[in-house]
């Protein structure tokens, strides 16, 4: 029997502010019920979740912060590391009086979500990762380039009259361009710029001088000219009892879709769902499917209760790669080993 469609009004999304440690933090909030924390990616802000917040808020209290240095939050000369962002999420939840939460993290926000689970396991009940950063060094070359000293000054050019409209026009043109003679289909312009609308939306915000500086500080905390400098694979074993959903777009040009295989190798209990043809923002490419997946995941999984004894045992035992290797494709597992060795290498 199919449930009748709900006639209840859609919960109103409010933008609110709290001052924490002297910095004003903005966040979107809506609904009532168990708490969901939505964490956006680098250079982005909480508006990225607009297509899903209201619907999730029918059954949950949804909190979508603007990370420090992003959106409507303050942009001080501060610590923009993944660990600092996780601290900021904990501090905001404390101020709001929330002690238990399901965390949903996208891109950099996925890395922050994993760090949050590691630093504050008592808060976390479930985890949803959407194309998360922090798997291997691989990342779009443009982000590596922006991490090079001096290059970020290019961002200031976005504020020049006509710069953004020109970029939007070029993006629309390339999005309609098929494969060129002698160039493989996967490198066709329309496939290379899958997320041009969202990326241009983010670039528009970065034309602001303060936002551009904060973006650069954030970027350099996780990426250098060689790629991503932070991984969550070395502590992935600590999610052993945590219900975990991993979502990735097959046409992601920011963080490669095959990272989903690598993350799954280290977190074998994770549920992995690929959005065929979607880019780096699958929750924007297909919000209805995303909502259905998240609702189903929340409905059929039991929230984890933190067990300090179990946490102690996992930490003492540590990561057991040999156990995880069973049943995993040899090439995938070799990539995992290389990623871990690179992370542990002396710089």
DRENDO-1510 file (C-alpha; in Angstrom, 1 decimal, always signed):
<recs>
REC; n; res; u; v; w
REC; 1; UNK; +0.0; +0.0; +0.0 .
REC; 2; UNK; +1.4; +3.4; -1.0 .
REC; 3; UNK; +1.2; +6.1; +1.6 .
REC; 4; UNK; -0.9; +9.1; +0.6 .
REC; 5; UNK; +1.2; +12.2; -0.3 .
REC; 6; UNK; +1.7; +14.5; +2.6 .
REC; 7; UNK; -0.4; +17.7; +2.6 .
REC; 8; UNK; +1.6; +19.3; +5.5 .
REC; 9; UNK; +3.2; +22.7; +4.5 .
REC; 10; UNK; +6.9; +22.6; +3.7 .
REC; 11; UNK; +8.9; +23.8; +6.7 .
REC; 12; UNK; +10.3; +27.2; +6.4 .
REC; 13; UNK; +14.1; +27.5; +6.2 .
REC; 14; UNK; +15.5; +30.3; +8.3 .
REC; 15; UNK; +19.0; +31.9; +8.2 .
REC; 16; UNK; +20.2; +32.4; +11.8 .
REC; 17; UNK; +23.4; +33.5; +13.4 .
REC; 18; UNK; +25.3; +32.6; +16.5 .
REC; 19; UNK; +28.5; +34.2; +17.8 .
REC; 20; UNK; +31.0; +31.6; +18.9 .
REC; 21; UNK; +34.5; +32.5; +20.2 .
REC; 22; UNK; +33.9; +36.0; +18.9 .
REC; 23; UNK; +33.1; +35.0; +15.3 .
REC; 24; UNK; +29.6; +35.2; +13.8 .
REC; 25; UNK; +28.5; +31.9; +12.3 .
REC; 26; UNK; +25.6; +31.7; +9.9 .
REC; 27; UNK; +23.5; +28.7; +9.4 .
REC; 28; UNK; +20.2; +27.6; +7.7 .
REC; 29; UNK; +17.8; +25.7; +10.0 .
REC; 30; UNK; +14.4; +24.1; +9.5 .
REC; 31; UNK; +12.1; +21.5; +10.9 .
REC; 32; UNK; +11.8; +19.5; +14.0 .
REC; 33; UNK; +12.9; +16.0; +15.1 .
REC; 34; UNK; +16.2; +14.2; +15.1 .
REC; 35; UNK; +19.1; +16.4; +14.0 .
REC; 36; UNK; +20.8; +16.4; +10.6 .
REC; 37; UNK; +24.0; +18.4; +10.1 .
REC; 38; UNK; +24.7; +19.3; +6.4 .
REC; 39; UNK; +28.3; +20.4; +5.7 .
REC; 40; UNK; +29.1; +22.0; +2.3 .
REC; 41; UNK; +32.3; +22.0; +0.3 .
REC; 42; UNK; +35.2; +24.4; -0.2 .
REC; 43; UNK; +34.3; +27.9; -1.5 .
REC; 44; UNK; +30.6; +27.0; -1.3 .
REC; 45; UNK; +28.0; +27.8; +1.4 .
REC; 46; UNK; +24.8; +26.4; +2.9 .
REC; 47; UNK; +22.7; +27.5; +0.0 .
REC; 48; UNK; +24.0; +24.5; -2.0 .
REC; 49; UNK; +21.5; +22.4; +0.0 .
REC; 50; UNK; +18.5; +24.5; -0.9 .
REC; 51; UNK; +17.0; +21.7; -3.1 .
REC; 52; UNK; +16.9; +19.2; -0.2 .
REC; 53; UNK; +16.7; +21.1; +3.1 .
REC; 54; UNK; +13.0; +21.8; +3.2 .
REC; 55; UNK; +12.0; +18.2; +2.3 .
REC; 56; UNK; +14.4; +16.7; +4.9 .
REC; 57; UNK; +13.0; +19.2; +7.4 .
REC; 58; UNK; +9.5; +17.5; +7.2 .
REC; 59; UNK; +10.9; +14.8; +9.6 .
REC; 60; UNK; +14.1; +16.2; +11.0 .
REC; 61; UNK; +15.8; +19.3; +12.4 .
REC; 62; UNK; +18.1; +20.3; +9.6 .
REC; 63; UNK; +21.1; +22.5; +10.4 .
REC; 64; UNK; +23.3; +23.6; +7.4 .
REC; 65; UNK; +26.1; +25.9; +8.5 .
REC; 66; UNK; +28.2; +28.3; +6.5 .
REC; 67; UNK; +31.7; +27.2; +7.5 .
REC; 68; UNK; +33.9; +29.9; +8.9 .
REC; 69; UNK; +35.3; +31.9; +6.0 .
REC; 70; UNK; +32.3; +30.9; +3.8 .
REC; 71; UNK; +28.9; +32.3; +2.9 .
REC; 72; UNK; +27.5; +34.7; +5.5 .
REC; 73; UNK; +29.8; +33.6; +8.3 .
REC; 74; UNK; +32.8; +35.7; +9.4 .
REC; 75; UNK; +36.0; +35.5; +7.4 .
REC; 76; UNK; +38.8; +36.2; +9.8 .
REC; 77; UNK; +42.5; +35.4; +9.5 .
REC; 78; UNK; +42.0; +32.1; +11.4 .
REC; 79; UNK; +42.6; +28.3; +11.3 .
REC; 80; UNK; +40.9; +26.8; +8.3 .
REC; 81; UNK; +42.1; +23.3; +8.7 .
REC; 82; UNK; +39.8; +20.3; +8.6 .
REC; 83; UNK; +40.2; +19.8; +12.3 .
REC; 84; UNK; +39.3; +23.4; +13.0 .
REC; 85; UNK; +36.2; +23.1; +10.9 .
REC; 86; UNK; +35.2; +20.0; +12.8 .
REC; 87; UNK; +35.7; +22.0; +16.1 .
REC; 88; UNK; +33.5; +24.7; +14.7 .
REC; 89; UNK; +30.7; +22.2; +14.0 .
REC; 90; UNK; +30.9; +20.8; +17.5 .
REC; 91; UNK; +30.9; +24.3; +19.0 .
REC; 92; UNK; +27.8; +25.3; +17.0 .
REC; 93; UNK; +25.9; +22.1; +18.0 .
REC; 94; UNK; +26.8; +22.8; +21.7 .
REC; 95; UNK; +25.5; +26.4; +21.4 .
REC; 96; UNK; +22.3; +25.0; +19.8 .
REC; 97; UNK; +21.9; +22.4; +22.5 .
REC; 98; UNK; +22.2; +19.4; +20.1 .
REC; 99; UNK; +24.1; +16.4; +21.4 .
REC; 100; UNK; +23.2; +13.7; +18.8 .
REC; 101; UNK; +23.3; +14.2; +15.0 .
REC; 102; UNK; +23.5; +12.4; +11.7 .
REC; 103; UNK; +26.2; +14.1; +9.6 .
REC; 104; UNK; +26.0; +14.7; +5.8 .
REC; 105; UNK; +29.2; +16.0; +4.3 .
REC; 106; UNK; +29.9; +17.0; +0.7 .
REC; 107; UNK; +33.4; +17.4; -0.8 .
REC; 108; UNK; +35.6; +19.2; +1.7 .
REC; 109; UNK; +32.5; +18.9; +4.0 .
REC; 110; UNK; +32.8; +15.1; +3.7 .
REC; 111; UNK; +36.4; +15.3; +5.0 .
REC; 112; UNK; +35.2; +17.6; +7.8 .
REC; 113; UNK; +32.4; +15.1; +8.5 .
REC; 114; UNK; +34.9; +12.2; +8.8 .
REC; 115; UNK; +37.1; +14.3; +11.0 .
REC; 116; UNK; +34.1; +15.3; +13.2 .
REC; 117; UNK; +33.3; +11.6; +13.6 .
REC; 118; UNK; +36.9; +10.9; +14.7 .
REC; 119; UNK; +37.1; +13.9; +17.1 .
REC; 120; UNK; +33.6; +13.8; +18.5 .
REC; 121; UNK; +32.3; +10.3; +18.2 .
REC; 122; UNK; +29.8; +10.8; +21.1 .
REC; 123; UNK; +27.8; +13.2; +18.9 .
REC; 124; UNK; +27.5; +11.0; +15.7 .
REC; 125; UNK; +24.7; +8.6; +15.0 .
REC; 126; UNK; +25.1; +8.1; +11.2 .
REC; 127; UNK; +27.2; +9.4; +8.4 .
REC; 128; UNK; +26.4; +10.3; +4.8 .
REC; 129; UNK; +29.4; +11.2; +2.6 .
REC; 130; UNK; +28.8; +12.8; -0.8 .
REC; 131; UNK; +31.9; +12.8; -3.1 .
REC; 132; UNK; +34.1; +13.5; +0.0 .
REC; 133; UNK; +37.6; +14.9; -0.1 .
REC; 134; UNK; +40.4; +13.1; +1.7 .
REC; 135; UNK; +40.6; +9.7; -0.1 .
REC; 136; UNK; +43.9; +10.0; -2.2 .
REC; 137; UNK; +46.0; +12.9; -3.5 .
REC; 138; UNK; +44.0; +13.0; -6.8 .
REC; 139; UNK; +42.0; +16.2; -7.3 .
REC; 140; UNK; +41.1; +18.4; -10.2 .
REC; 141; UNK; +44.4; +20.0; -11.6 .
REC; 142; UNK; +42.8; +23.5; -11.4 .
REC; 143; UNK; +42.6; +23.2; -7.6 .
REC; 144; UNK; +46.3; +22.1; -7.4 .
REC; 145; UNK; +47.2; +25.2; -9.5 .
REC; 146; UNK; +45.2; +27.6; -7.3 .
REC; 147; UNK; +47.2; +26.3; -4.3 .
REC; 148; UNK; +50.4; +27.5; -5.8 .
REC; 149; UNK; +51.6; +30.8; -4.2 .
REC; 150; UNK; +50.7; +33.8; -6.4 .
REC; 151; UNK; +48.1; +32.1; -8.5 .
REC; 152; UNK; +45.1; +33.0; -6.1 .
REC; 153; UNK; +45.5; +36.7; -7.3 .
REC; 154; UNK; +43.7; +35.5; -10.4 .
REC; 155; UNK; +40.5; +35.2; -8.3 .
REC; 156; UNK; +40.5; +39.0; -7.9 .
REC; 157; UNK; +40.0; +39.3; -11.6 .
REC; 158; UNK; +36.6; +37.7; -11.2 .
REC; 159; UNK; +35.4; +41.0; -9.8 .
REC; 160; UNK; +36.2; +42.9; -13.0 .
REC; 161; UNK; +33.2; +44.1; -15.0 .
REC; 162; UNK; +32.0; +41.4; -17.4 .
REC; 163; UNK; +34.4; +38.7; -16.1 .
REC; 164; UNK; +31.7; +36.4; -14.7 .
REC; 165; UNK; +29.2; +36.9; -17.5 .
REC; 166; UNK; +32.0; +35.9; -19.9 .
REC; 167; UNK; +32.8; +32.8; -18.0 .
REC; 168; UNK; +29.1; +31.9; -17.9 .
REC; 169; UNK; +28.8; +32.3; -21.6 .
REC; 170; UNK; +31.9; +30.1; -22.2 .
REC; 171; UNK; +30.6; +27.5; -19.8 .
REC; 172; UNK; +27.3; +27.3; -21.6 .
REC; 173; UNK; +29.0; +27.0; -25.0 .
REC; 174; UNK; +31.4; +24.2; -23.8 .
REC; 175; UNK; +28.5; +22.4; -22.1 .
REC; 176; UNK; +26.9; +22.0; -25.6 .
REC; 177; UNK; +30.1; +21.0; -27.4 .
REC; 178; UNK; +30.5; +17.3; -28.3 .
REC; 179; UNK; +33.8; +15.4; -28.8 .
REC; 180; UNK; +36.3; +17.1; -31.1 .
REC; 181; UNK; +38.1; +15.2; -33.9 .
REC; 182; UNK; +40.9; +13.1; -32.5 .
REC; 183; UNK; +39.9; +13.6; -28.9 .
REC; 184; UNK; +38.4; +10.7; -26.8 .
REC; 185; UNK; +34.7; +11.1; -25.9 .
REC; 186; UNK; +35.5; +11.3; -22.2 .
REC; 187; UNK; +37.5; +14.5; -22.9 .
REC; 188; UNK; +34.7; +16.2; -24.8 .
REC; 189; UNK; +34.2; +19.7; -23.4 .
REC; 190; UNK; +30.6; +18.9; -22.3 .
REC; 191; UNK; +32.0; +16.0; -20.2 .
REC; 192; UNK; +35.0; +17.9; -18.8 .
REC; 193; UNK; +32.9; +20.7; -17.3 .
REC; 194; UNK; +30.0; +18.6; -15.9 .
REC; 195; UNK; +29.6; +21.0; -12.9 .
REC; 196; UNK; +30.1; +24.3; -14.7 .
REC; 197; UNK; +26.9; +25.9; -13.3 .
REC; 198; UNK; +27.7; +25.1; -9.7 .
REC; 199; UNK; +31.4; +25.9; -10.1 .
REC; 200; UNK; +30.5; +29.3; -11.6 .
REC; 201; UNK; +28.1; +29.9; -8.8 .
REC; 202; UNK; +31.0; +29.4; -6.3 .
REC; 203; UNK; +33.4; +31.5; -8.4 .
REC; 204; UNK; +30.9; +34.3; -8.2 .
REC; 205; UNK; +31.1; +34.3; -4.4 .
REC; 206; UNK; +34.9; +34.2; -4.6 .
REC; 207; UNK; +35.1; +37.5; -6.5 .
REC; 208; UNK; +34.7; +39.1; -3.0 .
REC; 209; UNK; +38.2; +39.9; -1.6 .
REC; 210; UNK; +37.6; +38.5; +1.9 .
REC; 211; UNK; +35.9; +35.3; +0.5 .
REC; 212; UNK; +38.8; +34.8; -1.9 .
REC; 213; UNK; +41.4; +35.1; +0.9 .
REC; 214; UNK; +39.4; +32.6; +3.1 .
REC; 215; UNK; +39.1; +30.2; +0.1 .
REC; 216; UNK; +42.8; +30.3; -0.4 .
REC; 217; UNK; +43.6; +29.6; +3.2 .
REC; 218; UNK; +41.1; +26.7; +3.2 .
REC; 219; UNK; +42.5; +25.3; +0.0 .
REC; 220; UNK; +46.1; +25.4; +1.2 .
REC; 221; UNK; +45.2; +23.5; +4.4 .
REC; 222; UNK; +44.1; +20.5; +2.3 .
REC; 223; UNK; +45.7; +20.8; -1.1 .
REC; 224; UNK; +49.1; +21.7; -2.5 .
REC; 225; UNK; +50.6; +21.5; -6.1 .
REC; 226; UNK; +50.8; +17.7; -5.8 .
REC; 227; UNK; +47.1; +17.3; -4.8 .
REC; 228; UNK; +45.2; +16.5; -1.6 .
REC; 229; UNK; +47.4; +16.5; +1.4 .
REC; 230; UNK; +44.9; +15.0; +3.9 .
REC; 231; UNK; +43.4; +11.6; +4.0 .
REC; 232; UNK; +40.8; +9.9; +6.1 .
REC; 233; UNK; +41.7; +6.4; +5.1 .
REC; 234; UNK; +44.1; +5.9; +8.0 .
REC; 235; UNK; +41.2; +6.3; +10.5 .
REC; 236; UNK; +38.4; +4.9; +8.5 .
REC; 237; UNK; +38.4; +1.8; +10.6 .
REC; 238; UNK; +36.9; +3.8; +13.5 .
REC; 239; UNK; +33.6; +3.9; +11.6 .
REC; 240; UNK; +33.2; +0.1; +12.1 .
REC; 241; UNK; +29.9; +0.4; +14.0 .
REC; 242; UNK; +28.7; +3.6; +12.3 .
REC; 243; UNK; +25.9; +3.4; +9.6 .
REC; 244; UNK; +27.5; +4.9; +6.6 .
REC; 245; UNK; +26.2; +5.9; +3.1 .
REC; 246; UNK; +28.6; +6.9; +0.4 .
REC; 247; UNK; +27.3; +8.7; -2.7 .
REC; 248; UNK; +29.3; +9.7; -5.8 .
REC; 249; UNK; +28.6; +10.9; -9.3 .
REC; 250; UNK; +30.2; +8.9; -12.1 .
REC; 251; UNK; +31.0; +12.1; -14.0 .
REC; 252; UNK; +32.7; +13.9; -11.1 .
REC; 253; UNK; +35.5; +16.0; -12.5 .
REC; 254; UNK; +36.6; +17.5; -9.1 .
REC; 255; UNK; +37.2; +14.3; -7.2 .
REC; 256; UNK; +37.4; +11.1; -9.3 .
REC; 257; UNK; +34.5; +8.6; -9.0 .
REC; 258; UNK; +36.9; +5.7; -8.5 .
REC; 259; UNK; +37.7; +7.2; -5.1 .
REC; 260; UNK; +34.4; +5.5; -4.1 .
REC; 261; UNK; +36.0; +2.1; -4.7 .
REC; 262; UNK; +39.0; +3.0; -2.6 .
REC; 263; UNK; +36.9; +4.4; +0.3 .
REC; 264; UNK; +34.7; +1.3; +0.1 .
REC; 265; UNK; +37.7; -1.0; +0.4 .
REC; 266; UNK; +38.6; +0.7; +3.7 .
REC; 267; UNK; +35.0; +0.9; +4.9 .
REC; 268; UNK; +33.5; -2.4; +3.7 .
REC; 269; UNK; +30.3; -1.9; +5.6 .
REC; 270; UNK; +29.6; +1.4; +3.8 .
REC; 271; UNK; +26.6; +1.4; +1.4 .
REC; 272; UNK; +27.9; +2.8; -1.9 .
REC; 273; UNK; +25.5; +4.4; -4.5 .
REC; 274; UNK; +26.8; +5.8; -7.8 .
REC; 275; UNK; +24.7; +8.5; -9.6 .
REC; 276; UNK; +25.2; +7.7; -13.3 .
REC; 277; UNK; +26.1; +10.8; -15.3 .
REC; 278; UNK; +26.1; +13.1; -12.2 .
REC; 279; UNK; +29.0; +15.4; -11.5 .
REC; 280; UNK; +30.5; +16.6; -8.2 .
REC; 281; UNK; +27.1; +17.7; -6.9 .
REC; 282; UNK; +24.8; +14.6; -7.2 .
REC; 283; UNK; +22.3; +16.1; -4.6 .
REC; 284; UNK; +21.8; +19.0; -7.0 .
REC; 285; UNK; +21.9; +16.9; -10.2 .
REC; 286; UNK; +19.1; +14.6; -8.9 .
REC; 287; UNK; +17.7; +15.9; -5.7 .
REC; 288; UNK; +14.7; +13.5; -5.7 .
REC; 289; UNK; +16.9; +10.4; -5.8 .
REC; 290; UNK; +19.2; +11.9; -3.2 .
REC; 291; UNK; +16.3; +12.6; -0.9 .
REC; 292; UNK; +14.9; +9.1; -1.4 .
REC; 293; UNK; +18.2; +7.5; -0.6 .
REC; 294; UNK; +18.9; +9.5; +2.5 .
REC; 295; UNK; +15.3; +9.1; +3.9 .
REC; 296; UNK; +15.5; +5.3; +3.3 .
REC; 297; UNK; +19.0; +5.2; +5.0 .
REC; 298; UNK; +17.7; +7.1; +8.0 .
REC; 299; UNK; +14.6; +5.0; +8.3 .
REC; 300; UNK; +16.1; +1.6; +8.2 .
REC; 301; UNK; +19.4; +2.1; +10.1 .
REC; 302; UNK; +19.7; +2.3; +13.9 .
REC; 303; UNK; +21.6; +5.3; +15.2 .
REC; 304; UNK; +24.9; +4.4; +16.7 .
REC; 305; UNK; +25.4; +4.8; +20.4 .
REC; 306; UNK; +28.9; +5.7; +21.4 .
REC; 307; UNK; +30.6; +2.9; +23.3 .
REC; 308; UNK; +33.8; +4.1; +25.0 .
REC; 309; UNK; +35.0; +0.5; +25.6 .
REC; 310; UNK; +34.6; -0.4; +21.9 .
REC; 311; UNK; +36.3; +2.9; +20.9 .
REC; 312; UNK; +39.2; +2.0; +23.2 .
REC; 313; UNK; +39.5; -1.5; +21.7 .
REC; 314; UNK; +39.5; -0.2; +18.1 .
REC; 315; UNK; +42.1; +2.4; +18.8 .
REC; 316; UNK; +44.4; -0.2; +20.6 .
REC; 317; UNK; +43.9; -2.8; +17.8 .
REC; 318; UNK; +44.4; -0.2; +15.1 .
REC; 319; UNK; +43.9; -0.6; +11.4 .
REC; 320; UNK; +44.1; -4.2; +10.0 .
REC; 321; UNK; +44.8; -3.9; +6.3 .
REC; 322; UNK; +45.4; -7.6; +5.8 .
REC; 323; UNK; +41.9; -8.4; +7.0 .
REC; 324; UNK; +40.3; -5.8; +4.7 .
REC; 325; UNK; +42.3; -7.1; +1.7 .
REC; 326; UNK; +40.2; -10.3; +1.5 .
REC; 327; UNK; +37.7; -10.0; -1.3 .
REC; 328; UNK; +38.9; -6.6; -2.6 .
REC; 329; UNK; +40.2; -6.1; -6.1 .
REC; 330; UNK; +44.0; -6.3; -6.0 .
REC; 331; UNK; +44.5; -3.1; -8.1 .
REC; 332; UNK; +42.1; -1.2; -5.8 .
REC; 333; UNK; +43.8; -2.3; -2.7 .
REC; 334; UNK; +47.3; -1.4; -4.1 .
REC; 335; UNK; +46.0; +2.1; -4.7 .
REC; 336; UNK; +44.8; +2.2; -1.1 .
REC; 337; UNK; +48.2; +1.1; +0.2 .
REC; 338; UNK; +49.9; +3.8; -1.9 .
REC; 339; UNK; +47.6; +6.4; -0.6 .
REC; 340; UNK; +48.4; +5.5; +3.0 .
REC; 341; UNK; +52.1; +5.3; +2.4 .
REC; 342; UNK; +52.1; +8.7; +0.7 .
REC; 343; UNK; +50.2; +10.1; +3.7 .
REC; 344; UNK; +52.7; +8.7; +6.2 .
REC; 345; UNK; +55.8; +9.6; +4.2 .
REC; 346; UNK; +58.1; +12.3; +5.5 .
REC; 347; UNK; +57.5; +15.5; +3.4 .
</recs>
